[in-house]
Amino acid sequence: MTPTDHAPAAPTLLALAHGTRDQEGIRVVRELTARVRGLRPGTRVELAWLGLVEPTVSQALARLPGPVVAVPLLLARGYHVRTDIPALLTGPDAARVRMAPALGPSPRLAEAAAAQLARAGRPPGPTPVVLAAAGSTDPRARADTHHSAHLLATHLNAPVTPAFLGGTGPDPADAVTTWHSHGHTDVAVAAHLLAPGFFLDRLQGTGARWVGGALGRREPVAELVWERYDAGCGGGVPPGRRTAASQFCRTVGT
């Protein structure tokens, strides 16, 4: 018998997705979850939704035994990450659930956005880009989007302007118009959105020459989900500074 025979199973990765009525959006999120599952076949991966689609978070937790690391499939620290999800994870399941950070900002999202822009036809070079996010009135979420724009600008070596489809502007169409007014005929819009739906459809009317697709279709996003799972387990923290909570994946179930 080897030491691994007595090792507890790794906590389940529970991906938490924003709800949508868009069937293509639902399909893309489910396909992303399948890609995440394929990267680590030895760890259970499940999907729950914050609204409109089942299973809900409470339904998923009721079906899952043992420890769980909940990974928000969200690109910034808005209301859902700071308030909604923590509230859903309280109650009798709280002791066996840890919440991982949101997906963004991350260089992997910049990599995914660049790949989607290239697929849409944007050539390499200094062509301006508008990074279009869903939007939020939360200053931390807006700061995350600005950081994501900086990461994409670094990746592309091109100027990138953040814009927001909701909340306080600038609106993506206005941001494209601003670039046009400065003499840039060709402007691209990068969708800072995980899946197709209402917001992605709106980007087609911004006046941009190229519009990148949703990020959830790209492999770097699946890899990023595991990075956030590991962070929820305390990965990346020096061993001498880990608390009992940050060693969750080692201690729960032992």
Beta strands, then each sheet from edge to edge (+ up, - down):
strand 1: 12-17
strand 2: 45-49
strand 3: 68-72
strand 4: 97-99
strand 5: 129-133
strand 6: 160-164
strand 7: 188-192
strand 8: 210-211
sheet 1: 2+ 1+ 3+ 4+
sheet 2: 6+ 5+ 7+ 8+
end
